[in-house]
């Protein structure tokens, strides 16, 4: 499939290490994929679902000890410890290679090694990058087919001489929890993952390559790899403006990416188009603006809570050629179910562990982190620019978190530097869904805390450098908070489709069509500039949602000082200056 000596010699080296009985090159052809689906079904790795109701769909269960990303076992092994920074686990690369070689030694005896060439980003795009993943899991092959552009075309993109490809080695090995490692060697363009079968740890094109390795590449090559959705907003004149948005988990990122405008906006002719729901690669285009592609080709979404109300487009995306992981198997009609899908749990079903499940016994049927892997092309609101090799021009970058009282509904940064400060201090309050105390503020800069492949202080500096290069063509930066609560703890803002009302003000600001009021934290909308038509919220309530409580923000500033202290002298001075400015504004 390739004459590239860099690829071939690396594969020979890995084969000698893991010693597979058989090697299969994945060409991406439908005939080969069909064979692999049949093999997965015959071995019990997957089960086929109702062909009439869910055509081409499969269900899979991971090992019970292997159901989520393992941040404690995820490493960035840069040659110097300081390059990994205080927010990543680090080990000396030579020590880690030696430890992992022991675990990989002969781990594919009696198994087949699949060689998966794949492209992150559209084939032929100047943004795109190629990876090769070696794996002993058919689950990985079939998921990578949905999530990436997989097969011969990826090798064609790489060419016969390039050494610019990410080397991924994965084995389920013995699925031992105590020997589970997901390790990145940024300087070697290498990812090794062992003893896991869960998507987030083993689909190496996803967070491992597209964020951890790509963020390091991006810093060195002058672009950005970000944990952001990309969305197009079309106005009644048919003009489309694109925005990127970053949110920590449990803040409605996928729901925003596939937003359906409220009735009032639909009647006026507004539309929303999904370019990406999770990752954005951004480069400065020939016109000096920031352009973005979605490097992925599918959605790896959390199933629980996805329903007709919360995200009808995501639900529709799962109706064909989708792989469901750790959900409920409804045996009556051979379909799937999960908590939050509807109020009719199946009577005759197996839970995510494959055990007979009684929906009345109070136990969860689907794992809280159960997933669907769905082709992006299935999404009813997928953008016509989804596969455009040049990407889309970005007008605004939006940060957000889950804050009960502190952050207002929306505010705009004063400039790019201030916007980097806003992104670097992003935080969410813990919910009952997470272990530990509720309401604890967790900092997650740019929603990249678990995904930045190098020192976060250097990452902030890279953001500031990008702003300097962009100059007056830089996107405007905003912060949103859909999660303000009243004194009883109820959400005040309705969220979901109504977030369009805020997005509309953001786009109007980018086009110079809306006014703003200066506050100590940045620019806010005049309440009358947010269209409330058809909404059961009055201007007084909206004013409350936009209120900036100086005492709460003084507490916030203390928390930022504490967080920034982690980065020592690597913290860019410009961010310290922004913090000083915030405190001065609050004391005026």
C-alpha positions as CSV (number, residue, x, y, z in Angstrom):
1,X,0.0,0.0,0.0
2,X,3.0,2.3,0.5
3,X,6.7,2.5,-0.6
4,X,7.4,5.0,2.2
5,X,10.6,3.6,3.9
6,X,10.0,5.6,7.1
7,X,6.6,3.9,7.5
8,X,7.8,0.4,6.4
9,X,10.9,0.3,8.7
10,X,8.8,1.5,11.7
11,X,6.2,-1.1,11.1
12,X,8.9,-3.9,10.9
13,X,10.3,-2.6,14.2
14,X,6.9,-2.7,15.9
15,X,6.1,-6.2,14.4
16,X,9.3,-7.5,15.9
17,X,8.2,-6.1,19.3
18,X,4.6,-7.3,19.5
19,X,5.0,-10.5,17.4
20,X,1.5,-10.8,15.7
21,X,0.5,-14.1,14.1
22,X,-0.9,-12.2,11.1
23,X,-0.8,-8.7,9.6
24,X,-3.6,-7.0,7.7
25,X,-3.2,-3.7,5.9
26,X,-6.4,-1.6,6.1
27,X,-7.2,-0.2,2.6
28,X,-10.6,1.3,3.7
29,X,-12.5,-0.6,1.0
30,X,-16.2,-1.5,1.8
31,X,-15.4,-5.2,1.0
32,X,-12.7,-5.3,3.7
33,X,-14.8,-3.4,6.2
34,X,-17.7,-5.8,5.7
35,X,-15.4,-8.7,6.3
36,X,-14.2,-7.0,9.6
37,X,-17.8,-6.3,10.7
38,X,-18.7,-10.0,10.1
39,X,-15.5,-11.1,12.0
40,X,-16.4,-8.8,15.0
41,X,-19.9,-10.2,15.1
42,X,-18.7,-13.9,14.9
43,X,-16.2,-13.4,17.7
44,X,-18.8,-11.6,19.9
45,X,-16.8,-8.4,19.9
46,X,-19.8,-6.7,18.4
47,X,-23.5,-7.5,17.9
48,X,-25.6,-6.5,14.9
49,X,-28.6,-4.4,15.7
50,X,-32.1,-4.3,14.0
51,X,-31.3,-3.8,10.3
52,X,-34.6,-2.1,9.6
53,X,-34.6,0.3,12.5
54,X,-30.9,0.9,12.8
55,X,-29.3,-0.1,9.5
56,X,-25.6,-0.9,9.6
57,X,-25.5,-0.3,13.4
58,X,-23.5,-2.4,15.9
59,X,-23.3,-2.6,19.8
60,X,-20.2,-3.2,21.7
61,X,-19.3,-3.6,25.4
62,X,-15.9,-2.7,26.9
63,X,-14.3,-4.5,29.8
64,X,-16.0,-3.4,33.1
65,X,-12.7,-1.9,34.3
66,X,-12.2,0.1,31.1
67,X,-15.0,2.6,30.5
68,X,-13.4,6.1,30.3
69,X,-10.3,8.1,29.6
70,X,-7.7,7.5,32.3
71,X,-6.1,10.9,33.0
72,X,-3.9,9.4,35.8
73,X,-2.4,6.9,33.3
74,X,-2.0,9.4,30.5
75,X,1.6,10.8,30.0
76,X,3.4,13.4,28.0
77,X,7.0,12.2,27.8
78,X,8.9,15.1,26.5
79,X,12.7,14.8,26.8
80,X,12.8,17.6,29.4
81,X,10.4,17.4,32.4
82,X,9.8,21.2,32.3
83,X,8.5,21.0,28.7
84,X,5.5,18.8,29.9
85,X,4.6,21.4,32.6
86,X,2.7,21.1,35.9
87,X,-0.6,20.0,34.4
88,X,0.7,16.8,32.7
89,X,2.0,13.5,34.0
90,X,5.6,13.1,32.9
91,X,8.2,10.3,32.8
92,X,11.6,10.2,31.2
93,X,11.0,8.9,27.6
94,X,13.7,6.3,27.8
95,X,12.4,5.0,31.2
96,X,8.8,4.9,29.8
97,X,9.8,3.3,26.5
98,X,11.6,0.6,28.5
99,X,8.6,0.0,30.8
100,X,6.2,-0.1,27.8
101,X,8.4,-2.4,25.7
102,X,8.1,-5.0,28.4
103,X,4.3,-4.7,28.3
104,X,4.2,-4.8,24.5
105,X,6.7,-7.6,24.1
106,X,4.8,-10.5,22.3
107,X,1.4,-9.0,23.3
108,X,0.0,-9.8,19.8
109,X,1.0,-13.5,19.7
110,X,-2.0,-15.4,18.5
111,X,-3.6,-12.2,17.3
112,X,-3.9,-10.1,14.1
113,X,-2.1,-6.8,13.8
114,X,-4.2,-4.3,11.7
115,X,-2.2,-1.5,10.0
116,X,-4.5,1.6,9.8
117,X,-3.3,4.5,7.7
118,X,-5.6,7.5,8.4
119,X,-5.8,11.2,7.6
120,X,-7.0,13.8,10.2
121,X,-8.7,16.5,8.1
122,X,-10.0,16.3,4.5
123,X,-7.8,14.5,2.0
124,X,-5.8,17.1,0.1
125,X,-6.1,19.8,2.7
126,X,-3.0,21.8,3.6
127,X,-4.3,21.6,7.2
128,X,-4.4,17.8,7.2
129,X,-2.0,15.4,8.9
130,X,-1.5,11.6,8.5
131,X,-1.2,9.0,11.2
132,X,-0.7,5.2,11.2
133,X,-2.2,3.2,14.0
134,X,-1.2,-0.5,14.6
135,X,-3.8,-2.3,16.7
136,X,-5.1,-5.8,17.6
137,X,-8.7,-4.6,17.9
138,X,-11.3,-4.7,15.2
139,X,-13.4,-2.3,17.3
140,X,-10.6,0.2,16.8
141,X,-10.5,-0.3,13.0
142,X,-14.3,0.1,12.6
143,X,-14.4,3.2,14.8
144,X,-11.4,4.8,13.1
145,X,-13.3,4.2,9.8
146,X,-16.1,6.5,11.1
147,X,-13.9,9.0,12.9
148,X,-11.1,9.6,10.3
149,X,-10.4,9.4,6.6
150,X,-9.0,5.9,6.7
151,X,-7.3,3.8,4.1
152,X,-5.2,4.0,0.9
153,X,-6.0,7.8,0.4
154,X,-4.1,8.5,3.6
155,X,-0.9,6.9,2.4
156,X,-1.3,8.7,-0.9
157,X,-1.6,12.0,1.0
158,X,1.6,11.2,3.0
159,X,3.6,10.3,-0.2
160,X,6.7,8.0,-0.5
161,X,9.3,10.1,1.2
162,X,7.7,12.2,4.0
163,X,8.5,11.3,7.6
164,X,5.7,13.6,9.0
165,X,3.3,11.0,10.2
166,X,2.2,10.1,13.8
167,X,3.2,6.6,14.8
168,X,0.5,5.0,16.9
169,X,0.9,1.6,18.6
170,X,-2.1,0.1,20.5
171,X,-2.8,-3.3,22.0
172,X,-5.6,-4.5,24.3
173,X,-2.9,-6.8,25.7
174,X,-4.5,-8.2,28.9
175,X,-6.7,-5.2,29.6
176,X,-4.9,-4.9,33.0
177,X,-5.9,-1.8,34.8
178,X,-2.7,-1.6,36.8
179,X,-0.7,-1.7,33.5
180,X,-2.8,0.6,31.5
181,X,-0.9,3.5,29.8
182,X,-1.7,6.1,27.2
183,X,1.7,7.7,26.5
184,X,2.6,10.5,24.1
185,X,6.2,11.2,23.0
186,X,5.8,14.6,21.3
187,X,9.3,15.0,20.0
188,X,9.0,11.5,18.3
189,X,5.5,12.0,16.9
190,X,4.6,8.8,18.7
191,X,1.7,7.5,20.8
192,X,1.7,4.1,22.6
193,X,-1.5,2.8,24.3
194,X,-1.7,-0.5,26.1
195,X,-4.2,-2.5,28.2
196,X,-7.3,-0.5,27.2
197,X,-10.1,-1.1,24.7
198,X,-12.1,2.1,25.5
199,X,-12.4,4.6,22.5
200,X,-10.9,7.7,24.2
201,X,-7.8,5.7,25.0
202,X,-7.4,3.7,21.8
203,X,-8.8,5.7,18.9
204,X,-5.4,7.3,18.6
205,X,-6.4,9.9,16.0
206,X,-8.8,11.5,18.5
207,X,-7.6,13.3,21.6
208,X,-4.1,11.6,21.5
209,X,-3.2,12.9,18.0
210,X,-5.7,15.6,17.2
211,X,-5.1,17.5,20.5
212,X,-2.1,16.3,22.5
213,X,0.4,15.6,19.7
214,X,-1.2,18.2,17.3
215,X,-1.0,21.0,19.9
216,X,2.8,20.4,20.2
217,X,3.1,20.3,16.4
218,X,0.9,23.5,16.1
219,X,3.2,25.4,18.5
220,X,6.3,24.5,16.5
221,X,4.6,25.1,13.1
222,X,2.6,28.3,13.9
223,X,-1.0,27.1,14.0
224,X,-3.5,26.0,16.7
225,X,-5.0,22.6,17.7
226,X,-8.0,23.3,20.0
227,X,-10.7,21.5,21.9
228,X,-13.4,23.5,20.1
229,X,-16.6,23.0,18.1
230,X,-17.0,24.9,14.8
231,X,-20.4,26.2,13.9
232,X,-21.9,28.3,11.0
233,X,-24.7,30.9,11.7
234,X,-26.7,31.8,8.6
235,X,-28.7,35.0,8.6
236,X,-31.9,35.6,6.6
237,X,-29.8,37.1,3.8
238,X,-28.0,33.7,3.4
239,X,-24.7,35.1,4.8
240,X,-22.8,32.6,7.0
241,X,-20.5,33.5,9.8
242,X,-18.4,30.9,11.6
243,X,-17.5,30.7,15.3
244,X,-15.4,28.3,17.4
245,X,-16.3,27.5,21.0
246,X,-14.5,25.7,23.9
247,X,-16.3,24.3,26.9
248,X,-15.2,21.9,29.6
249,X,-17.2,18.6,29.8
250,X,-20.9,18.7,30.9
251,X,-21.3,22.2,29.5
252,X,-23.4,21.4,26.4
253,X,-20.7,21.6,23.7
254,X,-22.2,19.0,21.3
255,X,-25.7,20.5,21.9
256,X,-24.4,23.9,20.9
257,X,-22.6,22.5,17.8
258,X,-25.9,21.1,16.5
259,X,-28.2,23.8,17.8
260,X,-31.7,24.2,16.3
261,X,-32.7,27.9,16.3
262,X,-35.9,28.8,18.3
263,X,-39.1,29.0,16.2
264,X,-39.0,32.8,16.1
265,X,-35.5,32.7,14.5
266,X,-36.4,29.9,12.1
267,X,-39.4,32.0,10.9
268,X,-37.1,34.9,10.2
269,X,-34.9,32.5,8.2
270,X,-31.9,31.9,10.5
271,X,-30.1,28.5,10.2
272,X,-27.2,26.8,12.0
273,X,-24.6,24.5,10.4
274,X,-22.3,22.1,12.1
275,X,-18.7,22.0,10.9
276,X,-17.4,20.2,14.0
277,X,-18.5,19.2,17.5
278,X,-15.2,18.6,19.3
279,X,-11.8,19.6,17.7
280,X,-10.7,22.5,15.6
281,X,-7.4,23.0,13.8
282,X,-6.8,26.7,13.0
283,X,-4.3,28.3,10.7
284,X,-3.8,31.9,9.4
285,X,-5.0,31.9,5.7
286,X,-3.4,33.8,2.8
287,X,-5.9,36.6,3.6
288,X,-4.5,37.0,7.1
289,X,-7.7,35.7,8.8
290,X,-8.0,32.6,11.0
291,X,-9.4,29.6,9.2
292,X,-10.5,26.3,10.8
293,X,-11.1,22.7,9.8
294,X,-12.6,19.9,11.8
295,X,-9.9,17.2,11.6
296,X,-12.4,14.4,12.4
297,X,-14.9,12.7,10.2
298,X,-17.4,11.5,12.8
299,X,-18.9,12.2,16.3
300,X,-17.8,10.3,19.4
301,X,-20.7,11.4,21.5
302,X,-21.9,10.7,25.1
303,X,-25.2,8.9,24.8
304,X,-26.9,9.5,28.2
305,X,-28.9,12.7,28.0
306,X,-29.0,12.8,24.2
307,X,-32.7,13.0,23.2
308,X,-35.2,14.7,20.9
309,X,-35.3,17.8,23.1
310,X,-31.6,18.2,24.1
311,X,-30.1,17.3,20.7
312,X,-32.4,16.0,17.9
313,X,-29.6,16.4,15.3
314,X,-27.2,14.2,17.3
315,X,-29.9,11.6,17.8
316,X,-30.7,11.6,14.1
317,X,-26.9,11.1,13.4
318,X,-27.0,7.8,15.2
319,X,-29.8,6.2,13.1
320,X,-27.4,4.4,10.7
321,X,-23.9,3.0,10.4
322,X,-23.2,3.8,14.1
323,X,-21.3,1.9,16.8
324,X,-22.9,2.1,20.2
325,X,-20.7,1.4,23.2
326,X,-21.8,0.5,26.8
327,X,-25.5,1.3,26.2
328,X,-28.6,-0.7,27.1
329,X,-29.5,-3.5,24.6
330,X,-33.2,-3.7,24.1
331,X,-33.8,-7.4,23.3
332,X,-37.5,-7.0,22.3
333,X,-36.7,-5.1,19.1
334,X,-32.8,-5.4,19.0
335,X,-32.2,-1.7,19.4
336,X,-30.5,0.5,22.0
337,X,-31.6,2.7,25.0
338,X,-29.9,4.9,27.5
339,X,-30.9,7.1,30.5
340,X,-32.4,10.4,29.3
341,X,-33.4,9.0,25.8
342,X,-37.0,8.8,26.8
343,X,-39.2,7.8,29.7
344,X,-39.8,4.2,28.4
345,X,-36.9,2.0,29.5
346,X,-37.2,-1.4,27.9
347,X,-38.6,-4.3,29.9
348,X,-36.5,-7.0,28.3
349,X,-33.0,-5.8,28.2
350,X,-29.3,-6.2,29.0
351,X,-27.4,-3.4,30.8
352,X,-24.0,-2.1,29.6
353,X,-22.2,-5.0,31.3
354,X,-24.3,-7.5,29.3
355,X,-26.4,-8.6,32.4
356,X,-30.1,-9.0,32.4
357,X,-31.4,-5.6,33.5
358,X,-34.5,-4.6,35.4
359,X,-35.3,-0.9,34.9
360,X,-37.2,-0.8,38.2
361,X,-34.3,-1.8,40.5
362,X,-32.7,1.7,40.5
363,X,-29.5,0.7,38.7
364,X,-28.3,2.5,35.6
365,X,-28.8,0.6,32.4
366,X,-26.2,2.5,30.3
367,X,-22.8,3.5,31.6
368,X,-22.8,7.3,32.3
369,X,-20.0,7.6,29.8
370,X,-21.5,5.3,27.2
371,X,-20.9,6.4,23.6
372,X,-22.0,6.5,20.0
373,X,-19.6,6.7,17.1
374,X,-21.6,8.2,14.2
375,X,-20.6,9.4,10.8
376,X,-20.7,13.2,10.5
377,X,-22.4,12.9,7.1
378,X,-25.5,11.5,9.0
379,X,-26.0,14.9,10.8
380,X,-29.0,16.8,9.3
381,X,-27.3,20.1,9.9
382,X,-23.9,19.2,8.6
383,X,-22.3,22.2,6.9
384,X,-21.7,22.2,3.1
385,X,-18.2,23.4,4.1
386,X,-17.5,20.3,6.4
387,X,-15.0,18.8,4.0
388,X,-13.7,22.0,2.4
389,X,-9.9,21.6,2.3
390,X,-9.4,25.3,3.0
391,X,-11.6,25.3,6.1
392,X,-13.9,28.2,7.1
393,X,-13.0,31.7,8.3
394,X,-13.6,32.3,12.0
395,X,-15.3,35.5,13.2
396,X,-15.5,34.8,16.9
397,X,-14.0,32.5,19.6
398,X,-16.3,31.6,22.5
399,X,-15.3,30.3,25.9
400,X,-17.7,29.1,28.5
401,X,-18.2,27.2,31.7
402,X,-20.8,26.2,34.3
403,X,-21.0,29.0,36.9
404,X,-24.0,29.4,39.2
405,X,-23.4,33.1,40.1
406,X,-20.1,34.6,38.9
407,X,-20.0,34.8,35.1
408,X,-22.7,36.7,33.3
409,X,-24.7,35.3,30.4
410,X,-22.3,36.8,27.9
411,X,-19.4,39.3,27.7
412,X,-16.8,40.2,25.2
413,X,-13.1,40.6,25.9
414,X,-11.6,44.1,25.3
415,X,-9.0,42.7,22.8
416,X,-7.2,39.5,21.9
417,X,-4.8,39.7,24.8
418,X,-7.6,40.1,27.3
419,X,-9.4,37.3,25.5
420,X,-6.5,34.9,26.1
421,X,-6.7,35.9,29.8
422,X,-10.4,35.0,29.7
423,X,-9.7,31.7,28.1
424,X,-6.8,30.9,30.4
425,X,-9.0,31.4,33.5
426,X,-11.9,29.4,32.3
427,X,-13.6,27.4,35.0
428,X,-16.6,25.2,35.8
429,X,-18.2,24.4,39.1
430,X,-18.4,20.6,39.8
431,X,-21.8,19.1,39.5
432,X,-23.3,16.0,41.2
433,X,-22.1,14.0,38.2
434,X,-18.5,14.3,39.3
435,X,-17.0,12.7,42.3
436,X,-16.2,15.0,45.3
437,X,-17.8,18.2,46.6
438,X,-20.4,20.0,44.5
439,X,-19.7,23.6,43.5
440,X,-15.9,23.4,43.6
441,X,-14.3,25.7,41.0
442,X,-12.2,23.7,38.5
443,X,-10.0,25.7,36.2
444,X,-9.8,24.3,32.7
445,X,-8.0,26.8,30.4
446,X,-9.5,26.8,26.9
447,X,-11.0,23.4,27.9
448,X,-7.5,22.0,27.1
449,X,-6.3,21.0,30.6
450,X,-6.3,17.2,29.9
451,X,-5.3,17.7,26.2
452,X,-2.4,20.1,26.0
453,X,0.7,18.2,24.8
454,X,3.3,20.6,26.4
455,X,3.7,23.2,29.1
456,X,0.5,25.2,29.6
457,X,2.5,28.5,30.2
458,X,4.1,28.0,26.7
459,X,0.6,27.3,25.4
460,X,-0.7,30.6,26.6
461,X,2.4,32.3,25.1
462,X,1.6,30.6,21.8
463,X,-2.0,32.0,21.9
464,X,-0.6,35.5,22.5
465,X,1.9,35.1,19.5
466,X,-1.0,34.0,17.2
467,X,-2.8,37.2,18.2
468,X,0.2,39.3,17.3
469,X,0.4,37.6,13.9
470,X,-3.4,38.1,13.3
471,X,-3.3,41.8,14.3
472,X,-6.6,43.5,13.5
473,X,-7.9,40.4,11.6
474,X,-8.0,38.4,14.9
475,X,-11.5,36.9,15.7
476,X,-13.3,38.6,18.6
477,X,-13.3,36.6,21.9
478,X,-16.3,36.1,24.1
479,X,-17.3,34.2,27.2
480,X,-20.8,32.7,27.8
481,X,-22.5,31.1,30.8
482,X,-25.8,29.3,30.2
483,X,-25.8,28.0,33.8
484,X,-26.6,31.0,36.1
485,X,-29.1,29.8,38.8
486,X,-31.6,31.5,41.1
487,X,-31.6,31.2,44.9
488,X,-33.4,27.8,44.6
489,X,-30.7,26.5,42.3
490,X,-32.9,26.5,39.1
491,X,-31.3,27.6,35.8
492,X,-32.6,31.0,34.8
493,X,-31.6,30.9,31.1
494,X,-33.5,28.2,29.1
495,X,-30.4,27.2,27.1
496,X,-30.5,24.7,24.1
497,X,-31.9,26.5,21.0
498,X,-32.4,29.7,22.8
499,X,-28.6,30.1,23.0
500,X,-29.0,31.3,19.4
501,X,-30.2,34.6,20.8
502,X,-26.8,35.2,22.4
503,X,-24.9,33.9,19.4
504,X,-26.8,36.4,17.3
505,X,-25.6,39.3,19.5
506,X,-22.0,37.9,19.2
507,X,-22.1,37.8,15.4
508,X,-23.7,41.3,15.4
509,X,-20.8,42.5,17.5
510,X,-18.2,41.0,15.1
511,X,-19.9,42.9,12.3
512,X,-20.2,46.2,14.2
513,X,-24.0,46.0,14.2
514,X,-24.5,45.9,18.0
515,X,-23.7,48.1,20.9
516,X,-22.1,47.1,24.2
517,X,-21.7,48.5,27.7
518,X,-18.2,48.5,29.3
519,X,-18.0,46.6,32.7
520,X,-15.0,45.8,34.9
521,X,-14.7,42.4,33.2
522,X,-15.3,43.3,29.5
523,X,-18.1,44.4,27.2
524,X,-21.7,43.3,27.8
525,X,-24.8,43.6,25.6
526,X,-27.4,46.2,26.3
527,X,-30.3,44.0,27.5
528,X,-32.6,45.3,24.7
529,X,-30.0,44.1,22.1
530,X,-30.7,40.4,23.0
531,X,-33.8,39.3,21.0
532,X,-36.2,37.9,23.6
533,X,-39.2,37.5,21.2
534,X,-41.1,34.3,22.1
535,X,-39.2,33.8,25.3
536,X,-40.7,33.8,28.8
537,X,-38.0,36.1,30.2
538,X,-38.4,39.8,30.7
539,X,-35.7,42.5,30.5
540,X,-35.4,42.7,34.3
541,X,-34.5,39.0,34.4
542,X,-32.0,39.5,31.6
543,X,-30.4,42.4,33.4
544,X,-30.0,40.0,36.4
545,X,-28.3,37.4,34.1
546,X,-25.9,40.2,32.9
547,X,-25.1,41.4,36.4
548,X,-21.4,41.6,37.4
549,X,-21.1,41.0,41.2
550,X,-17.8,42.8,42.2
551,X,-17.4,40.8,45.4
552,X,-17.8,37.5,43.7
553,X,-15.3,38.6,41.1
554,X,-12.8,39.7,43.8
555,X,-13.0,36.1,45.1
556,X,-12.6,34.9,41.5
557,X,-9.4,37.0,41.1
558,X,-7.9,35.3,44.2
559,X,-8.6,31.9,42.7
560,X,-6.9,33.0,39.4
561,X,-3.8,34.1,41.4
562,X,-3.6,30.7,43.0
563,X,-4.1,28.9,39.6
564,X,-1.5,31.1,37.8
565,X,1.1,30.4,40.6
566,X,1.3,26.8,39.2
567,X,3.0,28.1,36.0
568,X,5.9,30.0,37.7
569,X,8.0,32.1,35.4
570,X,6.5,30.4,32.4
571,X,3.3,32.4,32.9
572,X,3.4,35.2,30.2
573,X,3.7,38.6,31.8
574,X,0.8,39.9,29.7
575,X,-1.6,37.6,31.6
576,X,-0.4,38.8,35.0
577,X,-1.0,42.4,33.7
578,X,-4.5,41.4,32.7
579,X,-5.2,40.1,36.2
580,X,-3.8,43.3,37.7
581,X,-6.1,45.2,35.4
582,X,-9.1,43.2,36.4
583,X,-8.4,43.8,40.1
584,X,-8.0,47.6,39.5
585,X,-11.4,47.6,37.6
586,X,-13.1,45.8,40.4
587,X,-11.7,48.3,43.0
588,X,-12.8,51.4,41.1
